[in-house]
Amino acid sequence: MRAPKVRPRGNRSADLSGLADSGAVTELAPVFATDEATALYYEQRAGEYDEWYRGEGLVAARERPGWDRAVEELVALVRGLPPARTVDVACGTGFLSGHLRGVVVGVDQSASMVGLARSCVTGRLVMVGDALKLAVADGSFDRVFTGHFFGHLPPAEQTVFLAEARRVAGQLVVVDSARRPGLPPEQWQERVLNDGSRHLVYKRYLTAAGLAEEIGGQVLLDSEWFVAALVSW
Ligand SMILES: C[S@@+](CC[C@H](N)C(=O)[O-])C[C@H]1O[C@@H](n2cnc3c(N)ncnc32)[C@H](O)[C@@H]1O
């Protein structure tokens, strides 16, 4: 069956075969945090999300030299951040936020991600919410932390997110995927879940210096697989 010319929105069983290689994908306007189909993708992926960190499931077949060491280094960075009142925005399963010290609140739009993050750290408050419209008062936190979220955002969503982070906290820490040789810095990627379903997700890969510049801050981590930066306002 031929792939549709335009991406179906919010249809998790859509046949996307071949779409990633067709011109249609690159012509799609970038969108992430406000995209219904992307939200459904993460809701569906929640139970297998940590396989990406752990190299399990379909991810086990990928060649990722130095990955485990880079994950350990990233976790050490997160654990080493000074204890603070932190909101982890788009916290996912809580794989990273479980290592944050201090009073930590998690927010994610996916109910399944939130459920997993709650069980990851007993007693921690994790809420369903929108990263671009956080249901918290101005200045409620010392720090906004976000992992593998900012790097997905096209410029319009970045602007909203940065303004929202600045509204709720005096500091922002962003962790993301490092730019890698041979990979385009931005693309619509075709993602395949364990059940064989195919999804399109907009993704950027960042240099540490580029990330620091985008948020107006300084580099915290520049590894083979991950970058991190911090800005204090
Ligand atoms: C790539 S995962 C990152 C999860 C985790 N922070 C990490 O570093 O592993 C992206 C997450 O962003 C969440 N997300 C996407 N758009 C969102 C929005 N508008 N508000 C809140 N969460 C959102 C998804 O549900 C998903 O859990």
The ligand as an ORCA input file, in Angstrom:
! r2SCAN-3c Opt
* xyz 0 1
  C      12.037     11.962     24.442
  S      10.957     11.887     25.822
  C      12.019     12.468     27.154
  C      11.717     11.821     28.483
  C      12.715     12.136     29.597
  N      12.719     13.535     29.949
  C      14.118     11.702     29.229
  O      15.045     12.539     29.234
  O      14.314     10.520     28.995
  C       9.950     13.293     25.511
  C       8.827     13.456     26.516
  O       8.186     14.704     26.275
  C       6.824     14.535     26.614
  N       6.096     15.660     26.028
  C       5.972     15.975     24.710
  N       5.254     17.102     24.573
  C       4.916     17.514     25.834
  C       4.184     18.620     26.339
  N       3.642     19.540     25.538
  N       4.049     18.725     27.683
  C       4.578     17.788     28.504
  N       5.275     16.729     28.085
  C       5.449     16.588     26.753
  C       6.478     13.170     26.076
  O       5.299     12.650     26.614
  C       7.740     12.387     26.450
  O       7.598     11.777     27.704
*
